[in-house]
Amino acid sequence: MEVATALELLARSPRVLLVSQADAAPLSLCPVIVNGTLVFAWPRDRVAPLGSPAVALASEHVASIPASCGGGALGLEVRATGRLIAVEESAWIELATRLGARSEGRREGEDTAWVRFDALNLEGTAQLAQERTPAEKTALLEALWARGLPEDPRAIDLVRRASPTLPAPPFLQAPEGIALWCALEPSAEPDAVGMLGQTWRVELTPQAWGEAHRHSSAWVGARDRLGKLCATARAVSDWSRDAWIYDVMVDPSVRARGVGRALLRLLLEHPALRQVRRIRLRSSERAQSLYARFGFQPVERPAGQPPSQAVEMCRIRPR
């Protein structure tokens, strides 16, 4: 498992199981990641075993395997080891508090005991169909995409990352040297925001723009041979009636190669958009021809509305 994937699992886990050599009874705690390590607000009724080696365990059910592919489950597990030490840096405590770390059982005004791992050694294991044949994995990816549950796009990307030599399935076909991904991970936020910020001036902080991507209904992208993010697009959808497409960007280094068309096709076929009745976006004059290929038409500007550089376009799905 990649380090970034392991850290993301720890960061989003509502609880981890912590076991220390100095205390036989395991603890269920809510950690946060600060400066690359785990930080805990220690429970009031337990003495922190400072200096003791400890293990933190987090697991996640990713998705069920469709019955047509034999059933079962896809999942992740991370084991973090290190030595417990006290957190004394006020900046660490402030950041941990801002990220949502809370001490259980402490009254208002009581001091919180803060504990962290001195260093974070990660071991990740994954049940992501690695034992299956290439043909079986491809069939699994296609079945997940066809099923289209909210967790399925991410499950598809995790299976592909666990089997990097597996050819892309038909729904992820892209121009040569380009790999499409149907659920970009949070670690892609800085690259996406950096790419967009080079072209568009938006009154959002990089952090806010990153959160907008992370909380979108769909966020797809493309990477080049070196794994660099070279295209990104996202959408906010109610999965039925309305959706908006935002922040479509193709890096100049890969333009005029069909990357934009492949990316937009993938986004429109994403489970969050494929059944939506009305999909809207705002386009520059230059990009209108791309969207027109997919059935988008300019929306007539209401009388009295001032002109804008961006043109609103809409696609209505036939009933």
N, C-alpha and C positions, 0 to 999 in steps of 0.2 A: 504494500500500500504506500502511496506517495505521502511524504511528510505533510504537504498542504492538506490532503484529504483527511489525514489523521487529526491535524489541528482543528480543522473545520468541524469534525465530529465531536471533539472535546468541547469546542466553543458553543455548539448548539445543543449539547446534551443538557436537559433540564437537571439531571442528577448524575453523579458518578459514584461508584462504590469504592471507598478508600479503605485499604487494609495496611496497618503498620506492624512492624515486628514487635513494637513495644506494647501493643494493645490487640488482644485476640479478637475483640468484638469489632466487626466492620462498621463503617459509617457511610450513610448516604448523604452526600453533600452537593451543593450547587456551586461549582467553580466558575471562574472566568479566566480568560487568557490575558495576561498582562506581560508585555515584553517577552513573549515566546514561552512563558511557563504558566503553570496552574497556580491560582491564588484562591484561598478559601477564607471565608469568615467563619471562624471556629465556633462550634456550639458552646453555649454557656455551661452546660452540665458535664462537659468532658474536658479533661486536661490534655492540651496538645502535646504529643510525644516528640518534642523538638529534638533534632539530631538523629531521629530514628529513620531507617530506610522504610519506604512505603511504596505501595502499588495503587494506582487509580485505574479503574476499569470502566469503560463506556462502550455501549453497544447500540446498534440501530437496525431495525427492520427496514429494509429499503423498499421492497416490493414483493408481492407473491408472484410465483411463476405460473403462467396460464396452464390450465389443465391440458390443453393441446400439446404442450411441451413437457408434460410429465409431472407438473405440479411441484410444490416445494416453495422455497423462499430464497430471496437474495438479501444478504445482510453484511454488516461491517462490525468489527470489534477492535478497539484500541486498548492497549495496555501501556500505561505510562509509569515509569519508575524513577525514583529519586530520593533525596533525603529531605525531610521536613525541617524548615527553618522559619524563624519569625520574620514577618515583614515589618520593617522599621521605616522605610522610605515613605514620606508623606505623599509624594507624587504617585507612587504605586497604589496606596490606599485610596486616594482620590479617584484614580482611574478605575479601580476595581469597584468602587461604590457607584460610579457613573455607569459602569457596564451592567450593574444590577446585582452585584454580590450583596447578600443580606445575611445577618447573623440570626439564627433561630433561637428563641427563648430568652433574648435579651430585652430588658425594659428600655423605655425611652431615656436617653441620657447616659446609659451605661456604656463603658468603653467596650469596643469590639476587639477581640483577639484575632489578628490576621496571620495566616500561615501560608507558606508557599513551598514549592519544590525548589531545591537549590539549582538543579539542572533537570531538564526534561528529556528522558530517554524513551523513545517511542517504539513500540512494536505493534504493527497493525496486521490484522488478518481479515480476509474477505471471503465470503461465499458468493462469488460472482460468476458462476458457471465455468470456472477455469478448467474443470475436469471434462467438459463436453467437447465433442468434435467441432471443427470449424462450421460444418453444415448445421449442426445442432444449435450452435451459438447464433448463427445467422437467422435460423428459424425463430429462435427466442426473441431476437431483436425485432423482427418483423411482427411477431405476435404481440409484443409489448406496445409497439407503435400503433398497431391496428386497434388494440384494446383502448388505449388512450386515457387511462386513469391519471389523475394529477401527478402521481409519483413515477409514472412510467418513463417520461423523457429523461429524468435524472438516472433512473435505473439503466436505461440504454447507454448513457454516456459512461457510467461506472463499469458496466460489462465491457465496453470497448477499451477503456483505459486498462482494465485488468488483462486484456488480450490484445496488445498493441499491433500484432501482425495480422489480425483478422481484417479482411477486406471490408470496406464500407458496404452496408446493405443498400439495396436500390433506393430507398427513400432518403439516403444521405449521400447520393452521388454528387460529385462536385468536379470542377475543372481540375486538370492534372496538377498535382503538387499542393492541393488545398483539401483540408479535412473540415467537414461541417460537424457542429456539435449542437445538440438540441436542448441543452440545459447547462448554460455556462455556470461555473462555480464562483463563489464569492471572491476567490483569489484573483479572478479576472477583472474585478472592478477597477483597479488602478489603470490597467492597460486600456480598458474601454473608455473610461473617463478621459484619459490622456489623449486618446485618438480623437474623441469628439471635441475636446477643448481646443484642439489645434485649428478647427474649422468654425465651430459655433461659439458664439458668446451668449452664455446663459447665466442668469443671475442666481446661480446655485453654487454652494461650496462643493468642492470635490467629494466631501463626505456625504452631503445630501444627495448629490448626483449618483454616487455609488449605492446609497440606500434605495434610490428609485429603481435602479437596475435589479438589486437583490430582491425587492418585493414585487416585481412585475409578475404578471400571470404567465408570461412566456419570455424567455431571454435566450436567443440563439446566437451563434457566432461561427466564425471560420478561422482556422489557423493555417499557417504556411508550413513548409517542410521542416522548419526549425522549431515549430511549436508556437511561434509568435502569433498573437491575435491580430488578424488583418481585416476583420469585418465583424460588425455587431448590429443587432436589431432587437427591439423588445416590444412588448404589447401589454396593455392592461385590458382585461376582458371579464365579462360576467358569464362567459361560456355559453351564452344562449342568444341574447338579443343585441348587445352592443360591445364593441371593442375599439380601442384606439391603438394605432401603431406609432411608436416613438423612436427617435434616436437611431435611425438607419444610417450606417456609415461603412464605407469600403475604403480601405487605405489606398492612396494613390498608387502604391507599388504594385497592386494587383487589379487595378481597374481595367476595363475593356477586355476582360477575360471570362465574363459570365458569372463572376462571383456574386454580384448583386442579385442577379436573377435567381441563382441557386439559393441564396440566403432568404430572399423574399418568398420563394416557393416553400421552403422549409417552414418559415414562420406561419404562412397561411394554412399549411397542413398540420400545424401543431395542434394537439388536442384542445388547447385553450381557445383556438380560433376556428377550427374546421367546421363547426356547426353554427357559428355566430351569424345572425341575420344581417347585421349592418356593421361594417368595418370602416373606420375613418382614419385619416392621417392628414398631415400638412406637408406639402412638398415644395421644393424650389422649382423654378421654371425648368432647370436642367434635368431634373429627375422625373418630371411628369411622364415622359415617354415610357420609362421603366414601369411605373405603376399602371399605366394604361394597358400594358400587355396582360395584366392580371385582372382586368375588368374595372379598375378604378376610374371614375369620371369626376371632373371638376365640379364643385358645388357652387351654384350661383351665389355671388356675394349679395347680402341683403342691401336694399336701397339705403343710402346714407352711411353705410359702413366705410370707413377710410380704407384706401388701398393698402395692401400688405405685400411684402416680398414673397411670402409663403402663400400657396394656394391650397385650400382645403379640398380634399378628394374623398370620395366615398365609393364603396363597393357593396351592392345589395345582393345577398345570396338568394337565388331563386328558391321558391318554396317547393 
